[in-house]
Amino acid sequence: MKMSLDREERRMWGLAVLLAAIVFASLLLLFRMPEQATKPATESAHTALQGGITMGLTRLDPVSGDALLNEEAMLFDPTPMFLPTEWNVGRKALPNNLIRHTDRVFENYRPKLTFSEVGLALAFPAVIEVPTKASEALALLEPQQPFLGIGRTDPSIQNLTGRGARVEVISASDGHQIMILVVPVDQLTLSVWRPLEFLLAVDAAGLIGPPAIMIRSGDERLDLYIQDFLVNTLRIGGRLSPGVYRVCVGP
């Protein structure tokens, strides 16, 4: 009985050892030791003398070369970033009929002409008649103003009454305004003329000499006429007390 048990145990241990050997052999098949590249003796000696990193040259052959080395060279190549290559530039071939007839390349794109080829056909807007009254001009805005005619009439503008000249007398000592006169001047033919400024002196006997023209109107005849008008017609010397005055005459 004991001998049969010993045989059975030895058999179990043998099977266990056999299974362990098979598993170990299977694991060894999954791993491979790196292959050592054979180098010439001269290169090895040179490397040993330099004591640095070695660099070798390899011809890239897409047919018989190393596939992994070719892919790395293609991925790390910076040329496609700067120069036109097959990776960043492409050209689509033209049809044969366009290559033979280059003048028909854009025949499918019809020209859009602004003007006619036969005659100059310009489209002008419709003629607008200018209204004679201001109220008629408002009729052109009827779509924007639906209540256009309510309370609207033509304004009645009266013409301004004609006047001669406005005379302002100002004291030259303190700038105080002495008087303002609006006098008719029949000899003035100009509707608009530049204001004049005179400087005159008055004493107890009246005006001392003719008024001196400080600012002219641009018309010499008008300047002389206004100067004579102040002295002989308006008699400005008899209206003022003794002193020096600035006289401004304007329309």
C-alpha positions in Angstrom: 0.0 0.0 0.0 2.8 2.4 0.9 4.7 1.6 -2.3 1.7 2.4 -4.4 1.3 5.8 -2.7 5.0 6.6 -3.4 4.6 5.8 -7.1 1.5 8.0 -7.3 3.3 10.9 -5.6 6.3 10.6 -7.9 4.0 10.5 -10.9 2.3 13.8 -9.7 5.6 15.5 -9.1 6.8 14.5 -12.5 3.8 15.9 -14.2 4.1 19.1 -12.3 7.8 19.5 -13.3 6.9 18.8 -16.9 4.2 21.4 -16.9 6.5 23.9 -15.3 9.1 23.2 -17.9 6.6 23.7 -20.7 5.4 27.1 -19.3 9.0 28.3 -18.8 9.8 27.4 -22.4 6.7 29.2 -23.7 7.7 32.4 -21.8 11.2 32.2 -23.3 9.7 32.2 -26.8 8.0 35.6 -26.0 11.2 37.4 -25.4 14.2 38.0 -27.8 17.6 39.3 -26.9 18.7 42.4 -28.9 21.0 41.7 -31.8 24.4 43.2 -31.5 25.4 45.1 -34.7 28.7 44.0 -36.0 31.1 46.9 -36.4 34.4 47.0 -38.1 37.5 46.9 -35.9 38.7 50.2 -37.2 35.4 51.9 -36.4 35.4 50.4 -32.9 38.9 51.6 -32.3 38.1 55.1 -33.6 35.0 55.3 -31.3 37.1 54.2 -28.3 39.6 56.9 -29.0 37.0 59.6 -29.4 35.0 58.6 -26.4 31.8 60.2 -27.9 28.6 59.4 -29.8 29.0 57.7 -33.1 27.0 58.6 -36.2 26.6 56.4 -39.2 25.2 57.0 -42.7 22.5 54.8 -44.1 20.9 54.8 -47.6 17.2 55.0 -47.5 15.8 52.4 -49.8 12.0 52.0 -49.8 12.3 48.6 -51.4 15.2 46.8 -49.6 15.8 49.2 -46.7 14.6 49.1 -43.1 10.9 50.0 -43.1 11.0 51.4 -39.6 14.0 53.6 -40.4 12.3 54.9 -43.6 9.2 55.8 -41.5 11.2 57.6 -38.9 13.1 59.6 -41.6 9.8 60.6 -43.2 8.2 61.7 -39.9 11.2 63.7 -38.6 12.0 65.3 -42.0 11.5 69.1 -41.6 11.5 69.7 -45.4 7.7 69.7 -45.9 7.4 72.7 -43.6 9.4 74.9 -45.8 9.6 73.6 -49.4 6.9 72.3 -51.7 7.0 68.5 -51.5 4.7 65.6 -52.3 3.3 65.9 -48.7 2.2 69.5 -48.7 1.7 70.4 -52.4 -0.4 68.7 -55.0 -1.4 69.4 -58.6 -4.5 68.3 -60.3 -4.0 67.4 -63.9 -6.1 69.3 -66.4 -8.3 67.5 -68.9 -6.7 66.8 -72.3 -9.1 69.1 -74.1 -8.1 72.1 -71.9 -4.4 71.3 -72.3 -4.7 71.4 -76.1 -7.0 74.5 -76.1 -5.7 76.8 -73.4 -8.0 79.6 -74.6 -11.1 77.6 -73.5 -10.0 77.2 -69.8 -12.6 79.7 -68.6 -15.3 79.1 -71.2 -17.8 78.0 -68.5 -17.5 81.4 -66.8 -19.5 83.8 -68.8 -18.5 87.5 -68.6 -20.7 89.9 -66.7 -20.6 93.1 -68.7 -21.5 96.3 -67.0 -22.0 98.1 -70.4 -23.4 96.7 -73.6 -21.0 95.7 -76.3 -23.0 97.3 -79.1 -24.0 100.7 -77.6 -23.5 102.6 -74.4 -26.8 101.9 -72.6 -27.0 103.9 -69.4 -30.0 103.8 -67.2 -30.7 107.2 -65.7 -33.2 107.9 -63.0 -36.5 109.5 -63.8 -36.5 113.3 -64.1 -37.8 115.1 -61.0 -39.6 118.3 -61.5 -38.5 121.0 -59.1 -41.6 122.3 -57.2 -42.3 126.0 -57.3 -43.5 126.2 -53.7 -42.1 124.8 -50.5 -45.4 123.2 -49.7 -45.3 121.3 -53.0 -41.9 119.9 -52.1 -43.4 118.2 -49.1 -45.7 116.2 -51.3 -42.7 114.1 -52.4 -42.5 112.7 -48.9 -46.1 111.4 -48.7 -45.2 107.8 -48.0 -43.2 108.9 -44.9 -45.7 111.6 -43.8 -49.3 110.4 -44.0 -50.7 113.6 -42.4 -48.8 115.9 -44.8 -51.7 118.3 -45.6 -52.9 118.9 -42.1 -52.2 122.5 -41.0 -49.6 123.2 -43.7 -49.8 126.5 -45.6 -47.3 128.6 -47.5 -45.6 131.0 -45.2 -46.1 134.7 -45.9 -42.7 136.4 -45.7 -42.7 140.2 -45.9 -39.8 142.0 -47.4 -37.7 144.0 -45.0 -38.1 147.7 -45.1 -35.2 149.6 -46.6 -33.0 151.6 -44.3 -30.0 153.8 -44.8 -27.2 153.4 -42.2 -26.8 152.6 -38.5 -24.5 155.0 -36.6 -23.1 154.1 -33.2 -21.0 156.6 -31.3 -18.7 155.2 -28.6 -16.5 157.2 -26.2 -12.8 156.5 -26.9 -11.8 157.1 -23.3 -14.0 154.5 -21.5 -15.8 152.6 -24.3 -19.2 153.8 -23.1 -21.9 153.9 -25.9 -23.1 157.4 -26.3 -25.9 157.1 -28.9 -27.3 154.9 -31.7 -28.9 156.5 -34.8 -30.6 154.9 -37.8 -30.6 157.5 -40.5 -31.8 157.2 -44.2 -29.1 157.6 -46.8 -30.5 158.1 -50.2 -27.3 158.0 -52.1 -26.4 154.4 -51.1 -26.9 152.1 -54.1 -25.2 149.0 -52.5 -27.5 146.7 -50.7 -24.6 145.2 -48.6 -21.5 147.1 -47.8 -18.7 146.8 -45.2 -19.0 148.8 -42.0 -16.8 151.8 -41.5 -15.1 153.2 -38.4 -14.2 156.8 -37.9 -12.2 158.6 -35.1 -13.2 162.2 -34.4 -12.6 164.9 -31.7 -15.1 167.5 -30.5 -14.5 170.6 -28.4 -16.7 173.4 -27.2 -16.9 175.0 -30.7 -17.8 171.7 -32.4 -16.0 169.2 -34.5 -12.2 169.5 -34.8 -11.4 168.7 -38.4 -12.9 166.0 -40.6 -13.4 162.5 -39.1 -10.4 160.2 -39.6 -11.2 156.9 -41.4 -9.9 154.0 -39.3 -11.6 151.1 -41.1 -12.6 151.4 -44.7 -15.5 149.8 -46.6 -13.4 148.9 -49.7 -15.3 151.5 -51.9 -13.5 154.9 -51.8 -16.6 156.8 -53.0 -18.7 155.3 -50.2 -16.0 156.3 -47.6 -16.0 159.9 -48.7 -19.7 160.0 -48.9 -20.2 158.7 -45.4 -17.5 161.1 -44.1 -19.3 164.1 -45.6 -22.7 162.8 -44.4 -21.5 162.7 -40.8 -20.1 166.3 -40.9 -22.7 168.2 -43.1 -25.9 166.1 -43.0 -25.9 164.5 -39.6 -23.8 167.3 -38.0 -22.3 164.8 -35.5 -20.1 167.6 -33.9 -23.1 169.5 -32.6 -24.7 166.4 -31.0 -21.7 165.5 -28.8 -20.0 167.0 -25.8 -16.2 167.7 -26.0 -14.1 164.6 -26.2 -12.7 161.9 -28.5 -15.2 159.4 -30.0 -15.3 156.3 -32.2 -18.1 156.3 -34.8 -19.1 153.0 -36.4 -21.3 153.2 -39.5 -22.8 150.1 -40.9 -25.8 149.0 -43.1 
